């Protein structure tokens, strides 16, 4: 309690904010320092998918069956081909960006419990400096942070008693990777206790899940595989 009161002293507030800014910049620097790492997944899959999209007209390339990743990720990957940055940087920045989304939802969830403490910020720092998260996105260029961020978003809206939004986020998580199914008991169990929100929430989940199984009707023929 004494430490918490002292954090409201103007001088300590400035020091705390500067420290947090430095830590956030350090988290970014750590990720950028691993951008040079080239894995076999990048060489044989991600890089080739990027090249295919770029040489076949950007979003127009999505009508072809050239990847075993789900369509939502390929939509985002196609978007990166329009950016004036190197291919390796574009692919890894896509994953790293969702590290930030992951940290944001961690902050929002913790803020529901800790209103005036720094536990929420500490939680974000744990996410941003977790070795597995850093390596997965910035070294390997994998998309696990994407579906995990949507899973946390689903949990946040469940805790806020907004089942429809929670189910949309859960459906989006599944649309990126089927591994999100591991969190199904949380939205399923809480929806069962939500009364009138059950039907609306389940319909939203079904629609979002449908996005995983099919592409937009504009010529896309690829099924939603993992």
N, C-alpha and C positions, 0 to 999 in steps of 0.2 A: 504493500500500500504506500509506503514512504517513497519507493522508487517511482511508482505510478504518478504520485503527486509532483515529484520533482521533474517529470517529463513535461509538465505543463509550464515550467519556467521558460521564458522566451529564449534565453541562451541555449538551454538544453534542447529545446525544440529545433533550433537551427542546426545544432550539432547532430541531432538524430536524423534530420532530413538529409543533411549532407552525407552522413554515413550510409543511409539507405540508397541515396542516388549513386554513391560509389559502388555499393554492392550490386545494384542492378546493372550498372555499366560493366562490372566485373563478370556478371553472369553472361552478358552479351559477348564480351571479349573471349571468354572461355569457349563459347560456341563457335565464334568466328575462327578461333585458333585451330579448330578441328575441321574446317571446311576443306582443307587440302587432302584429307583422307579419302581414298578411292577404294571402295569395296567391290567384291564380285557382283553383288546385287546391283550396284550402280552401273558397272560396266556392261553386264549382260541383260539387264532389264530396264532400269529407270532411264539410263542414258539413251538406249535405243528407242524407248517409247517417246521420249522427248523429241528425238530426231524425227521419228515418224510423224508425230503431230505437226512439227514445224515444217516439214516438207510436203505435207498433204493439206495445207490450208488452215492450220489452227483447229478451231472447233469443228470444221468440216471433216477432219480426220476421224472423229469419234464415230462415224458410221461404219468404220472398218473394225474387224475383230483382230486386234494386234496386241492385246494385253490381257492378263489374267487378274488384274485389279478391278475393283468395283468402279462403276461409272462416276460417282461423285468425286472420287480422288482424281480421275482422269479429267474431269471438268476443271478442277483446280490446276492440274498440271498443264492443261491446255492454256489456261489463263497466264501462266508464268512464261509461256513461249512468246508472249507479246511484250515482255519486259526487256529493256535494253541492258541486260546483265548476263554474265556468263552462265552456261548451262548448269554447271556444278553448283554455282551459287544459287541459282533460281530454285533448283530441286531441294536443296537443303534449307533454304530460307522458308520454303513452304511448310516444312515440318517444324522448324524453329518457331515460326509465327504462332503455331498452336501450343507451343510451350508457354507462351504468354497467356493464351486463352485458358490453359490449364491452371496457371497461377491465379488468373482473375477469378475463376469459379471457386478455387480453394479459398481465396480471400473472402468472397461473398458468403460462402458456407460458414466459415469461422466467425464472420462478423455477426451472424445470426445469434451466436452464443456469447461472443466477447464484444461488447459494445464499445468499451473505452480502453481496452487493453491492447498491447502490441502483439498479442497472440496471432491475430490475423496476418500481420505482416511477417511474423516469424514463419507462419505456415507457407506463405508465398515463397520466402527465401529457401525453405526446405525443398519445395518443388523445383525452384530454379537452379539449385545447386546439387540436386540428386544426381549422382554419377550415371545411373542407368538412363535417366531422362536426357541428360546432356549427350551421352554417347549415341543413344538411339536416334536422336534427331539430327544433331550436327555432324557426327562422324559417319553414321550409317545411312542417314537420309531416309529413315523409315517413317511410316505414317501412324505409329501407335499413339502418339500424343493427340492426334486428331480425334479418333474415336473415344479416347479416354476423356478428352475435354468435353465432348458432348455427353458422356456418361455423368461427369460431375455436374454439368449443366442440368441434366435431368434430375439429379439428386437435389440440387439447389431449388428447383421449381417445385419439387415435391415437398420440401421443407417449408416452402412459401405457400403451400396449399393451392397450387395452380396445376392441376393434373393434366390439362390439355397441353400446356407448354412442356411439361415434363415428358409426356409421351412423344411429342414431336422431337425433342432432343434425343430421347432414347432411340426412336426410329432412325434419326440421322446417324447416331452412333453405329447402329447395325448396318446402315447403308454403306458405311465406310469399311467396316470389318465385322465379321460374324462373331469375333471374340467378345464383342460387347454383350453377347447373350449372357455372359457370366453375371452381369448385374441385373438380369431380368427379375429376380425375386423382390428387389426394392420397389420398382414401379408397380409390379403386379400386386404385391402385398399392400402397399399404401393405397393404390387405386381401389382395392376391394373395400377399404374403409372410408372412401371419400364420398360415398352417397351419390348425389346427382352428378358428380363429375366423372363417374365411371364410364358411362356410355360415350360422352364426348371425348374423354381422354383416350379410350380404346380406339375410337374411330381415327383420331389423329395419329395414333401409333400405327394403325393398319395402313394409313396413307403413306406415312414416312417409310414404313417397311416395304411398301409396294415400289417405292423409288429404288430400292436395292435390287429388286427382281427384274425390273424392266428399265429401259432407257426411254428418253423422250421419243415420241413417235416419228420424229423427223429422220427416218432412214436408219436409225441405230438398231442393230440386231443382236447386240451382245447381251448375254444373260449375266445375272449378278453372281459371279463366283468369288471366292475368298481371295 
